[in-house]
Amino acid sequence: MFARFQAWQYLTPDAAVRGLLSEIVGAVQKHVDWSGLGSLPDAYLDVLGECPSWWLRASAILLRHDRSPESIIGRLQDVLLRTRIRVVVFVDDFDRLEGKSHETQDAIAAALNQLQNLTCVQYVLCVGPMK
């Protein structure tokens, strides 16, 4: 299975890392119906949490989970191992970040280093020709 991440379009380090993980999770969810990889937006969960029904409030609590990159990577590894799916992530235009944001480039590199520890994920850095 393949995922394509266009690194150049993200302006902040946090957005870039979340975008990278979102592309991978999106690719996996096309083949695996497991809602634990994603979650409902906070606005929906906030509304459920304010309902008069105790079971809707309880559902809102249960549906919230840690959305940190580390947590997402851990859940992703679990799903990939159980389903024996391998993912190849193509990181496009990583070099285009060089003149824009070193922090964003460093954040993506750190996330790729974490992904490198996953046995079911490989990545390919795609860069333009050297000038």
N, C-alpha and C positions, 0 to 999 in steps of 0.2 A: 504494500500500500504506500502511496506517496502523499506528501503534504508539501505545499509550496508557500514559503514565507518571503514576502517582499520587504526586506529590512529598511529600505530607504524611506518608506512612507510614515515612519513613526518619529515623533518629535521628542518624546521623553523616554527615559530608560524604562520606567514602569509600564508605559503603554507598549513599548517594544517587546518586553518579556511576556506581557499578557497576550499580545498579538501572536507571538510565536507559539505559545501554549494553546491558544485558541485555534490556530490552524491545525495543530496536531490533533487536538481533541475532536475538532470538526471532522477530520479525515477518519478517525477511529469510529466516531458515532455514525458514519455512513454505513458501517458494517456491523456494528455492535449496538444493540438497543440497551444501553445501560445509562440511566439518568444520573447515576452517581458521578459521572464525569462532568456534567454541567450542573446548572442549578437555575432556579427561578430568579428573576431579577429582584433586587432588594425591595423595590416598590410593591411588588405583588406580595412578598412575604410580610411587609409592614401592614398591608391591608388585612391579610389573614390574621395577623397577630392582634388586630384591634376588633375582630369579630366577637359577638357576644357568645358564640358557641365555643365551649371549652375544647372540643376536638379540633376545631379549625385553628385555635390558638396553639394547641399542642402540635398540630401539623406544621405550622410556621416555624416552630422551634426545631422540629426534627428535620425540616428541609434545609435549614441553614447549616452550612458546613464551612470549614476553613477554606478560603479561596487563595491562600498564599501559594506562590509558585511551587514551593517545596511540597505542599500538600497535594497539589494537582499532579505533580510529577510522581509522587508516591502512588496515588490512585491510578494513574495512567500505567505505571509499571505493573500493578496488580492485574489490571484488565488485559494488558498485552500478554502477560505470562499465562493467564488462564485461557485466553483464546488462541494463543500461539500465533498472534499477528505480529508481523515485523513492519516497521514504519521507516521509510527513508524521507528525510526532510531536506528539501532543496532551499537553501537560504540564498535568495537572489539579491544581487547588488549590495553586498555587504561593504564593498569598497566605497560606495557612494556616501556612506555615513562619515567617512574619514574627515572630510572638510566641514561637516555640519556639527556633529556631536560625538566627541570622544566618550562621553559618559554613556550615551546610548549604545555605542559600539561595544564598550566594556561590559555593559549589562547583558547584551545579547551573547557575548563571548562567555560570560559567567553562566548563563542559562544553558548554553550549548555544552559547557563543561559538566554541568549537572546531568544533562541528557546523555552524555557520553557514558555515564555509569549505568544506564539502562541497557540491558542486554538485547532488547527488542527495537531499539531506536538507533539509527545511524543518520548522519547528516553529510551534506555536500555543500560546501561554500562556493557560490558562483560569483566570480568577480570579472570585471572587464579587463581588457589588455592593459599592460603597463605602458605608460607614456614616457 
